Amino acid sequence: MAYKEPSQQRSYQATWMWRRRLEWIVKNGPCQWCNTGLDLRVVYKNPADKTVRVAAIWSRKEEDREALLSKCVVLCGTCAKSKRVEERQPKHGEVGRYNQGCRCDPCRDAKRVDMAAYRARKRERV
């Protein structure tokens, strides 16, 4: 439906997208981790599967929306934040983990390789 007034059009679109989101959350909620029903959000199960922003999913046609939402899960705000922090943590065998204080063999090896590459780059500049 087209409106002459752009503000009416935006309001209409925001309403039907909000309704689609709410219906999906009600159908797939509550939070998958802690079972709460407050401050629910839709997040990707695996960040590598993310092809479209979650906010843009709701305006897609039904087949596309269902395909994208099959890669998503409902989490509360607290659990979504915990998931984000966990995903951003460096893994063992990465320099970032060594810089956080881990001294396991894979982290020490990664730091050793990184420092060797750093020294080689530094020698090339001189």
C-alpha positions in Angstrom: 0.0 0.0 0.0 1.4 3.4 -1.0 0.9 6.5 1.0 1.2 10.1 -0.3 2.8 11.2 3.0 6.3 9.6 3.5 5.9 9.6 7.3 2.7 7.6 7.0 4.5 5.1 4.7 7.4 4.7 7.2 4.9 4.3 10.1 3.0 1.6 8.2 6.2 -0.3 7.3 7.6 -0.1 10.8 4.3 -1.5 12.2 4.1 -4.6 9.9 7.8 -5.4 10.3 7.5 -5.0 14.1 4.4 -7.4 14.0 6.4 -10.0 12.0 9.3 -9.8 14.4 7.0 -10.1 17.4 5.1 -13.1 16.0 8.3 -15.0 15.3 9.7 -14.2 18.8 6.5 -15.4 20.4 6.6 -18.6 18.4 10.3 -19.3 19.1 10.8 -17.7 22.5 11.5 -17.5 25.4 15.3 -17.1 25.7 17.0 -20.3 24.7 19.7 -20.1 27.3 17.9 -18.8 30.5 14.2 -19.3 29.6 13.3 -15.7 30.5 10.7 -13.7 28.5 12.1 -10.2 29.0 14.1 -8.1 26.5 14.1 -10.8 23.8 16.3 -10.4 20.8 17.0 -12.4 17.6 20.6 -13.3 17.1 22.5 -15.6 14.7 23.5 -19.0 16.2 26.8 -18.8 14.3 28.1 -15.4 13.4 29.8 -16.9 10.3 26.3 -17.7 8.9 25.4 -14.0 9.0 24.6 -12.8 5.5 21.9 -10.2 6.4 21.5 -7.9 9.4 18.7 -9.2 11.7 16.9 -5.9 11.4 16.7 -6.4 7.6 15.2 -9.9 7.8 11.7 -8.8 8.6 11.1 -7.0 5.3 12.0 -10.0 3.2 9.5 -12.3 1.5 8.4 -15.3 3.6 10.6 -18.0 2.0 13.8 -15.9 2.3 12.8 -14.8 5.9 12.3 -18.4 7.0 15.6 -19.5 5.5 17.4 -16.7 7.3 15.6 -17.2 10.6 16.4 -20.9 10.6 20.0 -19.7 11.3 18.8 -17.5 14.3 17.8 -18.1 17.9 15.9 -16.0 20.5 18.0 -14.7 23.4 17.4 -12.2 26.2 19.5 -9.1 26.2 21.8 -10.4 28.9 22.4 -13.7 27.2 22.9 -12.0 23.8 25.6 -9.8 25.3 27.3 -12.8 26.9 27.2 -14.6 23.6 28.8 -11.6 21.8 31.6 -11.4 24.4 32.2 -15.1 24.2 32.4 -15.0 20.4 34.9 -12.1 20.5 37.3 -13.8 22.9 40.5 -14.9 21.2 40.9 -18.6 21.0 43.9 -20.6 22.2 46.7 -20.5 19.7 46.1 -16.8 18.9 48.3 -13.9 19.8 45.3 -12.1 21.4 44.9 -14.9 24.0 48.7 -14.7 24.8 48.3 -11.0 25.3 45.5 -11.7 27.8 47.9 -13.7 29.9 47.6 -17.3 28.6 50.9 -19.1 28.4 49.9 -22.5 27.0 52.0 -24.0 24.3 49.8 -23.0 21.3 49.5 -19.4 22.6 53.3 -19.2 23.1 53.9 -20.6 19.6 51.5 -18.0 18.1 53.3 -15.2 19.9 56.7 -16.6 18.8 55.7 -16.6 15.2 54.1 -13.2 15.4 57.2 -11.7 17.0 59.4 -13.3 14.3 57.3 -11.8 11.6 57.4 -8.4 13.4 61.2 -8.5 13.6 61.5 -9.4 9.9 59.2 -6.5 8.9 61.2 -4.2 11.2 64.5 -5.3 9.5 63.1 -4.6 6.1 62.2 -1.0 7.0 65.8 -0.2 8.1 
